[in-house]
Amino acid sequence: MKFTAPYACFTRPEFKVERISYDVPTPSAMRGACEAIFWKPEMRYKIREIHVLKPIKYFSIWRNEVNSRQVFATAQGWAKKGEGSYFADDDRAQRHTLCLQDVAYVVDLDIEVLPHAAADVAKYRDQFQRRIERGQCHHQPYLGTREFSAFFEKPNPDHPADCADPSLNRELGLMLYDVEFQEQPKGPVSYRKRDQSGDRIVTAQARPRFFRASLTRGVLTIPEQPLS
């Protein structure tokens, strides 16, 4: 799977206010880009390798962002009472963003079926490949943030432009692997879950998981499990 984009930003979680990008995509960012093309609740993507095709280049911008967090309960209260409002222009601040420029990646992945799936993995794999060939997607994939839209296509391993840059070798330190949702009776996060018992709303605690990343000859290899 190949993704290209003029810009990308994979925000490092240790920076609270300013957005500073990782040098390469995180596995969860690439999983989200694939889910924008095709996704079913009976399957999931397992990212194995990320091939960096172009030299890593940065650029800086200033962006207008709102200071306050969106609170769903507050908006529900406004709708119920018929009063209250939010004017974004009164709550803006300029923040610096360090992004990546002119990026291209090839993602090596597997499709895994979940225990409640009724079909074979080949069904989902074929659907995914057909959507890539036709250029179809549920919504436009993006690399890190929604304003950085990405294009996708099937890579050609015999074409030099679709091969990893062998000059890229560096230690990347700790990198976000994914966010693990641990179910708790009164967790701060609620979401819809589908499994053998059907659809249900569960509450959970979000826990970020990390792994020690390194780029070897332009290839980021994702471990089977994150650090404990």
TORSETI-844659 format. One record per residue (C-alpha): x, y, z. Coordinates in steps of 0.5 Angstrom, whole numbers, always signed. Layout:
<lumlos>
<lumlo><u>X</u><v>Y</v><w>Z</w></lumlo>
...
</lumlos>
This chain:
<lumlos>
<lumlo><u>+0</u><v>+0</v><w>+0</w></lumlo>
<lumlo><u>+3</u><v>+7</v><w>-2</w></lumlo>
<lumlo><u>+1</u><v>+14</v><w>+1</w></lumlo>
<lumlo><u>+4</u><v>+20</v><w>-2</w></lumlo>
<lumlo><u>+2</u><v>+27</v><w>+1</w></lumlo>
<lumlo><u>+5</u><v>+34</v><w>+0</w></lumlo>
<lumlo><u>+5</u><v>+35</v><w>+8</w></lumlo>
<lumlo><u>+4</u><v>+31</v><w>+14</w></lumlo>
<lumlo><u>+5</u><v>+31</v><w>+21</w></lumlo>
<lumlo><u>+5</u><v>+26</v><w>+26</w></lumlo>
<lumlo><u>+5</u><v>+29</v><w>+33</w></lumlo>
<lumlo><u>+9</u><v>+27</v><w>+38</w></lumlo>
<lumlo><u>+5</u><v>+26</v><w>+45</w></lumlo>
<lumlo><u>+10</u><v>+29</v><w>+49</w></lumlo>
<lumlo><u>+9</u><v>+36</v><w>+47</w></lumlo>
<lumlo><u>+3</u><v>+39</v><w>+50</w></lumlo>
<lumlo><u>+2</u><v>+46</v><w>+46</w></lumlo>
<lumlo><u>+6</u><v>+46</v><w>+40</w></lumlo>
<lumlo><u>+6</u><v>+40</v><w>+35</w></lumlo>
<lumlo><u>+12</u><v>+37</v><w>+33</w></lumlo>
<lumlo><u>+12</u><v>+31</v><w>+28</w></lumlo>
<lumlo><u>+16</u><v>+25</v><w>+29</w></lumlo>
<lumlo><u>+21</u><v>+23</v><w>+23</w></lumlo>
<lumlo><u>+16</u><v>+18</v><w>+20</w></lumlo>
<lumlo><u>+9</u><v>+16</v><w>+21</w></lumlo>
<lumlo><u>+7</u><v>+12</v><w>+27</w></lumlo>
<lumlo><u>+3</u><v>+5</v><w>+26</w></lumlo>
<lumlo><u>-3</u><v>+8</v><w>+29</w></lumlo>
<lumlo><u>-3</u><v>+13</v><w>+24</w></lumlo>
<lumlo><u>-2</u><v>+8</v><w>+18</w></lumlo>
<lumlo><u>-8</u><v>+4</v><w>+21</w></lumlo>
<lumlo><u>-12</u><v>+10</v><w>+21</w></lumlo>
<lumlo><u>-10</u><v>+12</v><w>+13</w></lumlo>
<lumlo><u>-12</u><v>+4</v><w>+11</w></lumlo>
<lumlo><u>-19</u><v>+5</v><w>+15</w></lumlo>
<lumlo><u>-21</u><v>+11</v><w>+11</w></lumlo>
<lumlo><u>-20</u><v>+6</v><w>+5</w></lumlo>
<lumlo><u>-24</u><v>+0</v><w>+8</w></lumlo>
<lumlo><u>-26</u><v>-2</v><w>+14</w></lumlo>
<lumlo><u>-31</u><v>-7</v><w>+17</w></lumlo>
<lumlo><u>-32</u><v>-9</v><w>+25</w></lumlo>
<lumlo><u>-30</u><v>-16</v><w>+24</w></lumlo>
<lumlo><u>-23</u><v>-14</v><w>+22</w></lumlo>
<lumlo><u>-17</u><v>-10</v><w>+24</w></lumlo>
<lumlo><u>-10</u><v>-8</v><w>+20</w></lumlo>
<lumlo><u>-4</u><v>-10</v><w>+23</w></lumlo>
<lumlo><u>+2</u><v>-6</v><w>+21</w></lumlo>
<lumlo><u>+9</u><v>-10</v><w>+20</w></lumlo>
<lumlo><u>+13</u><v>-5</v><w>+16</w></lumlo>
<lumlo><u>+13</u><v>+2</v><w>+14</w></lumlo>
<lumlo><u>+18</u><v>+4</v><w>+8</w></lumlo>
<lumlo><u>+20</u><v>+11</v><w>+7</w></lumlo>
<lumlo><u>+21</u><v>+13</v><w>+0</w></lumlo>
<lumlo><u>+24</u><v>+20</v><w>+0</w></lumlo>
<lumlo><u>+29</u><v>+24</v><w>+4</w></lumlo>
<lumlo><u>+26</u><v>+27</v><w>+11</w></lumlo>
<lumlo><u>+24</u><v>+34</v><w>+10</w></lumlo>
<lumlo><u>+21</u><v>+39</v><w>+15</w></lumlo>
<lumlo><u>+17</u><v>+46</v><w>+15</w></lumlo>
<lumlo><u>+14</u><v>+50</v><w>+20</w></lumlo>
<lumlo><u>+8</u><v>+54</v><w>+20</w></lumlo>
<lumlo><u>+3</u><v>+58</v><w>+25</w></lumlo>
<lumlo><u>-4</u><v>+55</v><w>+25</w></lumlo>
<lumlo><u>-10</u><v>+58</v><w>+28</w></lumlo>
<lumlo><u>-13</u><v>+53</v><w>+34</w></lumlo>
<lumlo><u>-18</u><v>+54</v><w>+39</w></lumlo>
<lumlo><u>-16</u><v>+54</v><w>+46</w></lumlo>
<lumlo><u>-22</u><v>+50</v><w>+49</w></lumlo>
<lumlo><u>-23</u><v>+43</v><w>+49</w></lumlo>
<lumlo><u>-30</u><v>+41</v><w>+46</w></lumlo>
<lumlo><u>-35</u><v>+38</v><w>+51</w></lumlo>
<lumlo><u>-40</u><v>+34</v><w>+48</w></lumlo>
<lumlo><u>-45</u><v>+35</v><w>+55</w></lumlo>
<lumlo><u>-44</u><v>+42</v><w>+54</w></lumlo>
<lumlo><u>-47</u><v>+42</v><w>+47</w></lumlo>
<lumlo><u>-52</u><v>+38</v><w>+49</w></lumlo>
<lumlo><u>-54</u><v>+42</v><w>+54</w></lumlo>
<lumlo><u>-55</u><v>+48</v><w>+49</w></lumlo>
<lumlo><u>-59</u><v>+44</v><w>+45</w></lumlo>
<lumlo><u>-64</u><v>+42</v><w>+50</w></lumlo>
<lumlo><u>-65</u><v>+49</v><w>+53</w></lumlo>
<lumlo><u>-65</u><v>+53</v><w>+47</w></lumlo>
<lumlo><u>-59</u><v>+58</v><w>+49</w></lumlo>
<lumlo><u>-52</u><v>+58</v><w>+50</w></lumlo>
<lumlo><u>-47</u><v>+59</v><w>+44</w></lumlo>
<lumlo><u>-39</u><v>+58</v><w>+42</w></lumlo>
<lumlo><u>-36</u><v>+63</v><w>+38</w></lumlo>
<lumlo><u>-29</u><v>+61</v><w>+36</w></lumlo>
<lumlo><u>-26</u><v>+67</v><w>+33</w></lumlo>
<lumlo><u>-26</u><v>+69</v><w>+41</w></lumlo>
<lumlo><u>-22</u><v>+63</v><w>+43</w></lumlo>
<lumlo><u>-17</u><v>+63</v><w>+38</w></lumlo>
<lumlo><u>-9</u><v>+62</v><w>+39</w></lumlo>
<lumlo><u>-3</u><v>+62</v><w>+34</w></lumlo>
<lumlo><u>+1</u><v>+55</v><w>+35</w></lumlo>
<lumlo><u>+7</u><v>+53</v><w>+32</w></lumlo>
<lumlo><u>+7</u><v>+47</v><w>+28</w></lumlo>
<lumlo><u>+14</u><v>+43</v><w>+25</w></lumlo>
<lumlo><u>+11</u><v>+38</v><w>+20</w></lumlo>
<lumlo><u>+14</u><v>+34</v><w>+14</w></lumlo>
<lumlo><u>+14</u><v>+36</v><w>+7</w></lumlo>
<lumlo><u>+14</u><v>+32</v><w>+1</w></lumlo>
<lumlo><u>+13</u><v>+25</v><w>+4</w></lumlo>
<lumlo><u>+12</u><v>+18</v><w>+1</w></lumlo>
<lumlo><u>+11</u><v>+11</v><w>+4</w></lumlo>
<lumlo><u>+10</u><v>+4</v><w>+3</w></lumlo>
<lumlo><u>+6</u><v>+0</v><w>+8</w></lumlo>
<lumlo><u>+7</u><v>-7</v><w>+9</w></lumlo>
<lumlo><u>+1</u><v>-10</v><w>+13</w></lumlo>
<lumlo><u>-3</u><v>-16</v><w>+15</w></lumlo>
<lumlo><u>-11</u><v>-16</v><w>+15</w></lumlo>
<lumlo><u>-13</u><v>-20</v><w>+21</w></lumlo>
<lumlo><u>-20</u><v>-23</v><w>+23</w></lumlo>
<lumlo><u>-23</u><v>-22</v><w>+30</w></lumlo>
<lumlo><u>-26</u><v>-28</v><w>+33</w></lumlo>
<lumlo><u>-34</u><v>-26</v><w>+31</w></lumlo>
<lumlo><u>-32</u><v>-25</v><w>+24</w></lumlo>
<lumlo><u>-36</u><v>-30</v><w>+20</w></lumlo>
<lumlo><u>-32</u><v>-29</v><w>+13</w></lumlo>
<lumlo><u>-25</u><v>-32</v><w>+11</w></lumlo>
<lumlo><u>-20</u><v>-26</v><w>+11</w></lumlo>
<lumlo><u>-19</u><v>-27</v><w>+4</w></lumlo>
<lumlo><u>-26</u><v>-24</v><w>+3</w></lumlo>
<lumlo><u>-23</u><v>-17</v><w>+7</w></lumlo>
<lumlo><u>-17</u><v>-18</v><w>+3</w></lumlo>
<lumlo><u>-20</u><v>-18</v><w>-4</w></lumlo>
<lumlo><u>-25</u><v>-12</v><w>-2</w></lumlo>
<lumlo><u>-19</u><v>-8</v><w>+0</w></lumlo>
<lumlo><u>-15</u><v>-9</v><w>-6</w></lumlo>
<lumlo><u>-20</u><v>-8</v><w>-11</w></lumlo>
<lumlo><u>-22</u><v>-1</v><w>-7</w></lumlo>
<lumlo><u>-14</u><v>+1</v><w>-8</w></lumlo>
<lumlo><u>-14</u><v>-1</v><w>-15</w></lumlo>
<lumlo><u>-21</u><v>+3</v><w>-16</w></lumlo>
<lumlo><u>-19</u><v>+9</v><w>-12</w></lumlo>
<lumlo><u>-25</u><v>+8</v><w>-8</w></lumlo>
<lumlo><u>-25</u><v>+10</v><w>+0</w></lumlo>
<lumlo><u>-30</u><v>+12</v><w>+5</w></lumlo>
<lumlo><u>-27</u><v>+18</v><w>+6</w></lumlo>
<lumlo><u>-20</u><v>+22</v><w>+4</w></lumlo>
<lumlo><u>-14</u><v>+19</v><w>+8</w></lumlo>
<lumlo><u>-10</u><v>+24</v><w>+11</w></lumlo>
<lumlo><u>-3</u><v>+23</v><w>+14</w></lumlo>
<lumlo><u>-3</u><v>+26</v><w>+22</w></lumlo>
<lumlo><u>-8</u><v>+31</v><w>+21</w></lumlo>
<lumlo><u>-14</u><v>+32</v><w>+17</w></lumlo>
<lumlo><u>-12</u><v>+38</v><w>+13</w></lumlo>
<lumlo><u>-6</u><v>+34</v><w>+10</w></lumlo>
<lumlo><u>-10</u><v>+29</v><w>+5</w></lumlo>
<lumlo><u>-6</u><v>+24</v><w>+2</w></lumlo>
<lumlo><u>-7</u><v>+20</v><w>-4</w></lumlo>
<lumlo><u>-6</u><v>+12</v><w>-5</w></lumlo>
<lumlo><u>-4</u><v>+7</v><w>-10</w></lumlo>
<lumlo><u>-2</u><v>+0</v><w>-11</w></lumlo>
<lumlo><u>+6</u><v>+0</v><w>-10</w></lumlo>
<lumlo><u>+10</u><v>-3</v><w>-16</w></lumlo>
<lumlo><u>+16</u><v>-6</v><w>-12</w></lumlo>
<lumlo><u>+20</u><v>-6</v><w>-19</w></lumlo>
<lumlo><u>+20</u><v>+1</v><w>-20</w></lumlo>
<lumlo><u>+26</u><v>+5</v><w>-16</w></lumlo>
<lumlo><u>+21</u><v>+11</v><w>-14</w></lumlo>
<lumlo><u>+17</u><v>+5</v><w>-10</w></lumlo>
<lumlo><u>+23</u><v>+3</v><w>-6</w></lumlo>
<lumlo><u>+26</u><v>+5</v><w>+1</w></lumlo>
<lumlo><u>+31</u><v>+10</v><w>+1</w></lumlo>
<lumlo><u>+37</u><v>+6</v><w>+3</w></lumlo>
<lumlo><u>+41</u><v>+12</v><w>+6</w></lumlo>
<lumlo><u>+36</u><v>+13</v><w>+12</w></lumlo>
<lumlo><u>+39</u><v>+10</v><w>+18</w></lumlo>
<lumlo><u>+37</u><v>+13</v><w>+25</w></lumlo>
<lumlo><u>+35</u><v>+12</v><w>+32</w></lumlo>
<lumlo><u>+28</u><v>+15</v><w>+33</w></lumlo>
<lumlo><u>+27</u><v>+13</v><w>+40</w></lumlo>
<lumlo><u>+21</u><v>+12</v><w>+44</w></lumlo>
<lumlo><u>+15</u><v>+12</v><w>+39</w></lumlo>
<lumlo><u>+7</u><v>+12</v><w>+40</w></lumlo>
<lumlo><u>+5</u><v>+4</v><w>+38</w></lumlo>
<lumlo><u>-2</u><v>+5</v><w>+39</w></lumlo>
<lumlo><u>-8</u><v>+7</v><w>+44</w></lumlo>
<lumlo><u>-10</u><v>+2</v><w>+48</w></lumlo>
<lumlo><u>-17</u><v>+2</v><w>+51</w></lumlo>
<lumlo><u>-18</u><v>-2</v><w>+58</w></lumlo>
<lumlo><u>-25</u><v>-3</v><w>+59</w></lumlo>
<lumlo><u>-27</u><v>+0</v><w>+66</w></lumlo>
<lumlo><u>-34</u><v>+1</v><w>+69</w></lumlo>
<lumlo><u>-33</u><v>+9</v><w>+70</w></lumlo>
<lumlo><u>-28</u><v>+10</v><w>+65</w></lumlo>
<lumlo><u>-28</u><v>+17</v><w>+62</w></lumlo>
<lumlo><u>-28</u><v>+14</v><w>+54</w></lumlo>
<lumlo><u>-34</u><v>+11</v><w>+52</w></lumlo>
<lumlo><u>-35</u><v>+8</v><w>+45</w></lumlo>
<lumlo><u>-39</u><v>+3</v><w>+41</w></lumlo>
<lumlo><u>-36</u><v>-4</v><w>+41</w></lumlo>
<lumlo><u>-38</u><v>-10</v><w>+37</w></lumlo>
<lumlo><u>-36</u><v>-18</v><w>+39</w></lumlo>
<lumlo><u>-39</u><v>-24</v><w>+40</w></lumlo>
<lumlo><u>-44</u><v>-22</v><w>+44</w></lumlo>
<lumlo><u>-47</u><v>-16</v><w>+39</w></lumlo>
<lumlo><u>-46</u><v>-9</v><w>+39</w></lumlo>
<lumlo><u>-46</u><v>-5</v><w>+46</w></lumlo>
<lumlo><u>-43</u><v>+2</v><w>+49</w></lumlo>
<lumlo><u>-37</u><v>+1</v><w>+53</w></lumlo>
<lumlo><u>-33</u><v>+5</v><w>+58</w></lumlo>
<lumlo><u>-26</u><v>+5</v><w>+58</w></lumlo>
<lumlo><u>-19</u><v>+8</v><w>+60</w></lumlo>
<lumlo><u>-15</u><v>+10</v><w>+54</w></lumlo>
<lumlo><u>-7</u><v>+8</v><w>+55</w></lumlo>
<lumlo><u>-2</u><v>+10</v><w>+50</w></lumlo>
<lumlo><u>+3</u><v>+5</v><w>+49</w></lumlo>
<lumlo><u>+10</u><v>+6</v><w>+46</w></lumlo>
<lumlo><u>+16</u><v>+2</v><w>+42</w></lumlo>
<lumlo><u>+23</u><v>+3</v><w>+41</w></lumlo>
<lumlo><u>+24</u><v>+5</v><w>+34</w></lumlo>
<lumlo><u>+29</u><v>+5</v><w>+29</w></lumlo>
<lumlo><u>+30</u><v>+7</v><w>+21</w></lumlo>
<lumlo><u>+34</u><v>+2</v><w>+18</w></lumlo>
<lumlo><u>+36</u><v>+3</v><w>+10</w></lumlo>
<lumlo><u>+29</u><v>+7</v><w>+10</w></lumlo>
<lumlo><u>+25</u><v>+1</v><w>+13</w></lumlo>
<lumlo><u>+21</u><v>+2</v><w>+20</w></lumlo>
<lumlo><u>+20</u><v>-5</v><w>+23</w></lumlo>
<lumlo><u>+14</u><v>-5</v><w>+28</w></lumlo>
<lumlo><u>+15</u><v>-10</v><w>+33</w></lumlo>
<lumlo><u>+9</u><v>-15</v><w>+35</w></lumlo>
<lumlo><u>+8</u><v>-12</v><w>+42</w></lumlo>
<lumlo><u>+9</u><v>-5</v><w>+45</w></lumlo>
<lumlo><u>+13</u><v>-4</v><w>+51</w></lumlo>
<lumlo><u>+10</u><v>-7</v><w>+57</w></lumlo>
</lumlos>
